[in-house]
Amino acid sequence: MRLHLSDSHDSADTHEPLGPDDPLAPLPFNPYKGNRGVTRAWHALKNSLNGFRVAIREESAFRQELTLAAILVPCGVFVPVDAVSHVLLLGSVMLVLIVELLNSSVEAAIDRISLERHELSKRAKDLGSAAVMVALFFCVMTWVLIVGPLVVRWVGNWIRP
């Protein structure tokens, strides 16, 4: 049997309306999505600053990493290396903060769904934690490879008269 174009058109007209759990259902109205230009940027800035406030107030890991960043960023600016090394040093610290914020957002979304223990919730949280660990390892590796030789040379010059 051959399907005619008119047959497929008839079946498309008779589909069931999309339910709220259907991934193709339209999203609820968001008053900020229609904003453009400066208005959109202003709302995004306010939301971002609110996110920082929440992370600083509620997330102890973010506070610890922010404290580490407050120490490493000035060091990364003033250490005598080339521009690319400065970018790598500072970027590795910023990457840790970015990944921690994303991990915290995943944890908040999982907790919003349910606080009961579930294997998929645990997996999502563990994967986020692993991402933070990889970012921290990358940061440590970057600092050791770039700043380590400078420190060894400085200490060697300081010990030898």
Accessible surface in RSA format (square Angstrom, percent):
REM  Atomic radii and reference values for relative SASA: ProtOr
REM  Chains: A
REM  Algorithm: Lee & Richards
REM  Probe-radius: 1.40
REM  Slices: 20
REM RES _ NUM      All-atoms   Total-Side   Main-Chain    Non-polar    All polar
REM                ABS   REL    ABS   REL    ABS   REL    ABS   REL    ABS   REL
RES MET A   1   231.26 119.8 138.23  91.5  93.03 221.5 117.32  99.7 113.94 151.0
RES ARG A   2   195.08  81.9 183.40  93.5  11.68  27.8  66.51  90.9 128.57  77.9
RES LEU A   3   128.37  71.5 102.06  73.0  26.31  66.1 102.93  72.3  25.44  68.5
RES HIS A   4   108.19  59.1 104.45  72.6   3.74   9.6  62.56  64.5  45.63  53.1
RES LEU A   5   156.20  87.0 144.39 103.3  11.81  29.7 148.61 104.4   7.59  20.4
RES SER A   6    69.52  58.7  62.66  83.6   6.87  15.8  49.55 105.5  19.97  28.0
RES ASP A   7    55.14  38.6  48.08  47.9   7.06  16.7  15.42  36.3  39.72  39.6
RES SER A   8    44.19  37.3  37.99  50.7   6.20  14.3  31.27  66.6  12.91  18.1
RES HIS A   9   113.95  62.3 109.27  75.9   4.69  12.0  72.10  74.3  41.86  48.7
RES ASP A  10    85.05  59.6  82.00  81.6   3.05   7.2  30.23  71.2  54.82  54.7
RES SER A  11    72.76  61.5  59.47  79.4  13.29  30.6  48.25 102.8  24.50  34.3
RES ALA A  12    58.66  53.9  45.55  70.3  13.11  29.8  54.72  77.1   3.94  10.4
RES ASP A  13    97.57  68.3  66.19  65.9  31.38  74.2  28.56  67.2  69.00  68.8
RES THR A  14   106.87  76.0  79.87  81.0  26.99  64.3  72.62  97.5  34.24  51.8
RES HIS A  15   125.51  68.6 102.04  70.9  23.47  60.0  85.32  87.9  40.19  46.8
RES GLU A  16   141.07  81.0 132.19 100.0   8.87  21.1  60.04 116.1  81.03  66.2
RES PRO A  17   115.78  84.4  94.72  86.3  21.05  76.5 101.41  83.7  14.37  89.3
RES LEU A  18    80.16  44.6  51.29  36.7  28.86  72.6  52.68  37.0  27.48  74.0
RES GLY A  19    32.09  39.6   0.00   N/A  32.09  39.6  26.62  73.1   5.46  12.2
RES PRO A  20   137.06  99.9 102.94  93.8  34.12 124.0 111.96  92.4  25.10 156.0
RES ASP A  21   140.20  98.2 112.73 112.2  27.47  65.0  41.62  98.0  98.58  98.3
RES ASP A  22    49.13  34.4  36.86  36.7  12.27  29.0  12.23  28.8  36.91  36.8
RES PRO A  23   129.58  94.4  92.14  84.0  37.45 136.1 104.75  86.5  24.83 154.3
RES LEU A  24   142.80  79.5 122.78  87.8  20.02  50.3 126.50  88.8  16.30  43.9
RES ALA A  25    17.94  16.5   8.61  13.3   9.32  21.2   8.61  12.1   9.32  24.7
RES PRO A  26   117.28  85.5  89.50  81.6  27.78 101.0 100.85  83.3  16.43 102.1
RES LEU A  27   160.30  89.3 137.10  98.1  23.20  58.3 137.42  96.5  22.87  61.6
RES PRO A  28   116.44  84.9  95.66  87.2  20.78  75.5 108.06  89.2   8.38  52.1
RES PHE A  29   180.26  90.2 145.98  90.4  34.28  89.2 153.22  92.9  27.04  77.4
RES ASN A  30    61.90  42.7  53.19  51.4   8.71  21.0  16.34  39.3  45.56  44.0
RES PRO A  31    82.25  59.9  68.15  62.1  14.10  51.2  69.23  57.2  13.01  80.9
RES TYR A  32   115.08  53.7 109.99  62.6   5.09  13.2  63.26  47.5  51.82  63.9
RES LYS A  33   159.78  78.0 139.11  85.4  20.67  49.2  84.90  76.4  74.89  79.8
RES GLY A  34    60.16  74.2   0.00   N/A  60.16  74.2  39.09 107.3  21.07  47.2
RES ASN A  35    33.99  23.4  27.36  26.4   6.63  16.0   4.43  10.7  29.57  28.6
RES ARG A  36   193.02  81.0 177.16  90.3  15.86  37.8  66.98  91.5 126.04  76.4
RES GLY A  37    54.13  66.8   0.00   N/A  54.13  66.8  43.77 120.1  10.36  23.2
RES VAL A  38   130.57  85.9 124.48 112.7   6.10  14.7 126.44 109.9   4.13  11.2
RES THR A  39    66.89  47.6  62.39  63.3   4.49  10.7  30.82  41.4  36.07  54.5
RES ARG A  40   125.65  52.8 124.98  63.7   0.66   1.6  44.80  61.2  80.85  49.0
RES ALA A  41    48.43  44.5  42.98  66.3   5.45  12.4  44.64  62.9   3.80  10.1
RES TRP A  42   137.86  55.3 134.18  64.9   3.68   8.6 123.58  65.9  14.29  23.2
RES HIS A  43    37.56  20.5  37.30  25.9   0.26   0.7  22.55  23.2  15.01  17.5
RES ALA A  44    38.70  35.6  31.88  49.2   6.82  15.5  37.48  52.8   1.22   3.2
RES LEU A  45    87.31  48.6  82.71  59.2   4.60  11.6  86.69  60.9   0.62   1.7
RES LYS A  46    91.25  44.5  86.91  53.3   4.33  10.3  51.56  46.4  39.69  42.3
RES ASN A  47    96.73  66.7  87.78  84.8   8.95  21.6  26.03  62.6  70.71  68.3
RES SER A  48    60.23  50.9  48.11  64.2  12.11  27.9  28.54  60.8  31.69  44.4
RES LEU A  49    83.01  46.2  82.21  58.8   0.80   2.0  82.21  57.7   0.80   2.2
RES ASN A  50    77.15  53.2  77.15  74.6   0.00   0.0   9.88  23.8  67.27  65.0
RES GLY A  51    34.56  42.6   0.00   N/A  34.56  42.6  31.44  86.3   3.12   7.0
RES PHE A  52    92.29  46.2  90.88  56.3   1.41   3.7  90.88  55.1   1.41   4.0
RES ARG A  53   135.75  57.0 131.69  67.1   4.05   9.7  61.74  84.4  74.00  44.8
RES VAL A  54    58.37  38.4  58.37  52.8   0.00   0.0  58.37  50.7   0.00   0.0
RES ALA A  55     5.08   4.7   3.68   5.7   1.41   3.2   4.91   6.9   0.17   0.5
RES ILE A  56    75.10  42.7  74.18  55.3   0.92   2.2  74.18  53.4   0.92   2.5
RES ARG A  57   152.74  64.1 128.09  65.3  24.65  58.7  71.04  97.1  81.71  49.5
RES GLU A  58   105.72  60.7  78.65  59.5  27.07  64.4  22.83  44.2  82.89  67.7
RES GLU A  59    47.63  27.3  46.99  35.6   0.64   1.5   2.99   5.8  44.63  36.4
RES SER A  60    62.05  52.4  57.45  76.7   4.60  10.6  25.37  54.0  36.68  51.4
RES ALA A  61    38.03  35.0  36.06  55.7   1.97   4.5  36.98  52.1   1.05   2.8
RES PHE A  62     0.41   0.2   0.41   0.3   0.00   0.0   0.41   0.2   0.00   0.0
RES ARG A  63    96.71  40.6  93.91  47.9   2.80   6.7  42.65  58.3  54.06  32.8
RES GLN A  64   126.53  70.8 116.56  85.2   9.97  23.7  43.96  93.6  82.57  62.6
RES GLU A  65    17.66  10.1  14.72  11.1   2.93   7.0   8.67  16.8   8.98   7.3
RES LEU A  66    61.23  34.1  60.39  43.2   0.83   2.1  60.47  42.5   0.75   2.0
RES THR A  67    83.39  59.3  78.39  79.5   5.01  11.9  57.97  77.9  25.42  38.4
RES LEU A  68    76.38  42.5  73.88  52.9   2.50   6.3  76.03  53.4   0.35   0.9
RES ALA A  69     5.04   4.6   4.59   7.1   0.44   1.0   4.83   6.8   0.21   0.6
RES ALA A  70    69.71  64.1  46.65  72.0  23.06  52.5  58.11  81.8  11.60  30.7
RES ILE A  71   104.61  59.5  98.01  73.0   6.60  15.9 102.98  74.2   1.63   4.4
RES LEU A  72    32.41  18.0  32.41  23.2   0.00   0.0  32.41  22.8   0.00   0.0
RES VAL A  73    44.39  29.2  44.39  40.2   0.00   0.0  44.39  38.6   0.00   0.0
RES PRO A  74    61.62  44.9  58.01  52.9   3.62  13.1  61.62  50.9   0.00   0.0
RES CYS A  75    63.36  47.9  54.49  60.8   8.88  20.9  17.97  45.5  45.40  48.9
RES GLY A  76     0.00   0.0   0.00   N/A   0.00   0.0   0.00   0.0   0.00   0.0
RES VAL A  77    73.06  48.1  59.70  54.0  13.36  32.2  61.99  53.9  11.07  30.0
RES PHE A  78   165.28  82.7 140.57  87.1  24.71  64.3 144.10  87.4  21.18  60.6
RES VAL A  79    19.39  12.8  13.33  12.1   6.05  14.6  17.71  15.4   1.67   4.5
RES PRO A  80   112.42  81.9  86.53  78.9  25.89  94.1  99.39  82.1  13.03  81.0
RES VAL A  81    34.37  22.6   9.48   8.6  24.89  60.0  20.23  17.6  14.14  38.3
RES ASP A  82    88.16  61.8  72.44  72.1  15.72  37.2  50.77 119.5  37.39  37.3
RES ALA A  83    76.31  70.2  65.15 100.5  11.16  25.4  68.31  96.2   8.00  21.2
RES VAL A  84   101.54  66.8 100.07  90.6   1.47   3.5 101.46  88.2   0.08   0.2
RES SER A  85    16.57  14.0  16.57  22.1   0.00   0.0   0.00   0.0  16.57  23.2
RES HIS A  86    41.28  22.6  41.28  28.7   0.00   0.0  25.90  26.7  15.38  17.9
RES VAL A  87   104.88  69.0 100.74  91.2   4.14  10.0 104.04  90.4   0.84   2.3
RES LEU A  88    79.39  44.2  77.30  55.3   2.09   5.3  79.04  55.5   0.35   0.9
RES LEU A  89     0.00   0.0   0.00   0.0   0.00   0.0   0.00   0.0   0.00   0.0
RES LEU A  90    46.35  25.8  46.35  33.2   0.00   0.0  46.35  32.6   0.00   0.0
RES GLY A  91    34.33  42.3   0.00   N/A  34.33  42.3  28.59  78.5   5.74  12.9
RES SER A  92     1.33   1.1   0.00   0.0   1.33   3.1   0.05   0.1   1.29   1.8
RES VAL A  93     4.77   3.1   4.41   4.0   0.36   0.9   4.77   4.1   0.00   0.0
RES MET A  94    78.30  40.5  78.06  51.7   0.24   0.6  48.34  41.1  29.96  39.7
RES LEU A  95    67.62  37.7  66.81  47.8   0.82   2.1  67.26  47.2   0.36   1.0
RES VAL A  96     4.83   3.2   4.83   4.4   0.00   0.0   4.83   4.2   0.00   0.0
RES LEU A  97    18.40  10.2  18.40  13.2   0.00   0.0  18.40  12.9   0.00   0.0
RES ILE A  98    92.28  52.5  91.45  68.1   0.83   2.0  92.08  66.3   0.20   0.5
RES VAL A  99    23.07  15.2  22.94  20.8   0.13   0.3  22.94  19.9   0.13   0.4
RES GLU A 100     7.89   4.5   7.89   6.0   0.00   0.0   0.00   0.0   7.89   6.4
RES LEU A 101    53.60  29.9  48.44  34.7   5.16  13.0  48.75  34.2   4.85  13.1
RES LEU A 102   109.45  61.0 109.04  78.0   0.41   1.0 109.37  76.8   0.08   0.2
RES ASN A 103    13.56   9.4  10.24   9.9   3.32   8.0   3.23   7.8  10.33  10.0
RES SER A 104    11.53   9.7   9.85  13.1   1.68   3.9   9.51  20.2   2.02   2.8
RES SER A 105    62.03  52.4  50.65  67.6  11.38  26.2  48.08 102.4  13.95  19.5
RES VAL A 106    60.24  39.6  56.52  51.2   3.71   8.9  60.22  52.3   0.02   0.1
RES GLU A 107    50.92  29.2  50.92  38.5   0.00   0.0   9.46  18.3  41.46  33.9
RES ALA A 108    61.30  56.4  49.59  76.5  11.71  26.6  56.64  79.8   4.66  12.4
RES ALA A 109    53.46  49.2  46.03  71.0   7.44  16.9  52.56  74.0   0.91   2.4
RES ILE A 110    27.80  15.8  27.38  20.4   0.42   1.0  27.38  19.7   0.42   1.1
RES ASP A 111    55.25  38.7  47.33  47.1   7.92  18.7  13.68  32.2  41.57  41.5
RES ARG A 112   198.29  83.3 177.84  90.7  20.45  48.7  71.56  97.8 126.73  76.8
RES ILE A 113   135.90  77.3 107.36  80.0  28.55  68.8 111.71  80.4  24.19  65.7
RES SER A 114    41.93  35.4  31.26  41.7  10.67  24.6  32.80  69.9   9.12  12.8
RES LEU A 115   149.59  83.3 117.07  83.8  32.52  81.8 119.52  83.9  30.07  80.9
RES GLU A 116   122.43  70.3 105.65  79.9  16.78  40.0  40.76  78.8  81.67  66.7
RES ARG A 117   235.27  98.8 205.04 104.5  30.22  72.0  83.99 114.8 151.28  91.7
RES HIS A 118    93.41  51.1  82.89  57.6  10.52  26.9  57.36  59.1  36.04  41.9
RES GLU A 119   113.53  65.2 103.89  78.6   9.63  22.9  53.27 103.0  60.26  49.2
RES LEU A 120   106.89  59.5 102.22  73.1   4.67  11.7 102.53  72.0   4.35  11.7
RES SER A 121    24.01  20.3  22.90  30.6   1.11   2.6   8.43  18.0  15.58  21.8
RES LYS A 122   118.49  57.8 111.99  68.7   6.50  15.5  88.68  79.8  29.81  31.8
RES ARG A 123   130.61  54.8 126.84  64.7   3.78   9.0  40.37  55.2  90.25  54.7
RES ALA A 124    28.10  25.8  21.45  33.1   6.65  15.1  25.77  36.3   2.32   6.2
RES LYS A 125    62.83  30.7  61.41  37.7   1.43   3.4  30.72  27.7  32.11  34.2
RES ASP A 126    68.67  48.1  63.39  63.1   5.29  12.5  26.54  62.5  42.14  42.0
RES LEU A 127   113.22  63.1 107.98  77.2   5.25  13.2 108.51  76.2   4.71  12.7
RES GLY A 128    11.06  13.6   0.00   N/A  11.06  13.6  10.07  27.6   0.99   2.2
RES SER A 129    61.23  51.7  58.20  77.7   3.03   7.0  20.71  44.1  40.52  56.8
RES ALA A 130    43.27  39.8  38.20  58.9   5.07  11.5  42.61  60.0   0.66   1.7
RES ALA A 131    44.89  41.3  35.91  55.4   8.97  20.4  42.92  60.4   1.97   5.2
RES VAL A 132    12.52   8.2  12.52  11.3   0.00   0.0  12.52  10.9   0.00   0.0
RES MET A 133   127.06  65.8 125.11  82.8   1.95   4.6  85.81  73.0  41.24  54.6
RES VAL A 134    95.59  62.9  93.84  85.0   1.75   4.2  95.49  83.0   0.10   0.3
RES ALA A 135     3.48   3.2   2.05   3.2   1.43   3.3   3.28   4.6   0.20   0.5
RES LEU A 136    58.53  32.6  58.53  41.9   0.00   0.0  58.53  41.1   0.00   0.0
RES PHE A 137   135.34  67.7 130.64  80.9   4.70  12.2 134.81  81.7   0.53   1.5
RES PHE A 138    70.93  35.5  70.75  43.8   0.18   0.5  70.93  43.0   0.00   0.0
RES CYS A 139     5.12   3.9   5.12   5.7   0.00   0.0   0.13   0.3   4.99   5.4
RES VAL A 140    89.64  59.0  86.32  78.1   3.33   8.0  89.64  77.9   0.00   0.0
RES MET A 141    74.38  38.5  68.99  45.7   5.39  12.8  49.55  42.1  24.83  32.9
RES THR A 142     9.55   6.8   5.69   5.8   3.85   9.2   6.63   8.9   2.92   4.4
RES TRP A 143    30.85  12.4  29.58  14.3   1.27   3.0  30.19  16.1   0.66   1.1
RES VAL A 144    91.28  60.1  86.25  78.1   5.03  12.1  89.16  77.5   2.12   5.7
RES LEU A 145   122.21  68.1 105.99  75.8  16.22  40.8 107.32  75.4  14.90  40.1
RES ILE A 146    31.41  17.9  21.92  16.3   9.49  22.9  25.39  18.3   6.02  16.3
RES VAL A 147    25.51  16.8  25.51  23.1   0.00   0.0  25.51  22.2   0.00   0.0
RES GLY A 148    21.47  26.5   0.00   N/A  21.47  26.5  20.85  57.2   0.62   1.4
RES PRO A 149    69.91  51.0  60.96  55.6   8.95  32.5  67.10  55.4   2.81  17.5
RES LEU A 150    39.55  22.0  35.14  25.1   4.41  11.1  35.80  25.1   3.75  10.1
RES VAL A 151    73.85  48.6  72.36  65.5   1.49   3.6  73.85  64.2   0.00   0.0
RES VAL A 152   109.79  72.2 103.78  94.0   6.01  14.5 107.03  93.0   2.76   7.5
RES ARG A 153   140.03  58.8 132.32  67.5   7.71  18.3  61.72  84.4  78.31  47.5
RES TRP A 154   164.49  66.0 161.29  78.1   3.21   7.5 136.29  72.7  28.20  45.8
RES VAL A 155    54.40  35.8  54.40  49.3   0.00   0.0  54.40  47.3   0.00   0.0
RES GLY A 156    20.72  25.5   0.00   N/A  20.72  25.5  20.39  56.0   0.32   0.7
RES ASN A 157    91.52  63.1  76.43  73.9  15.09  36.3  26.27  63.2  65.24  63.1
RES TRP A 158   191.83  77.0 163.92  79.3  27.91  65.5 142.06  75.7  49.77  80.7
RES ILE A 159   120.54  68.6  97.85  72.9  22.69  54.7 102.54  73.8  18.01  48.9
RES ARG A 160   157.91  66.3 151.00  77.0   6.91  16.5  64.49  88.1  93.42  56.6
RES PRO A 161   178.42 130.0 106.41  97.0  72.02 261.8 143.47 118.5  34.95 217.2
END  Absolute sums over single chains surface
CHAIN  1 A    12873.2      11125.5       1747.8       8933.8       3939.4
END  Absolute sums over all chains
TOTAL         12873.2      11125.5       1747.8       8933.8       3939.4
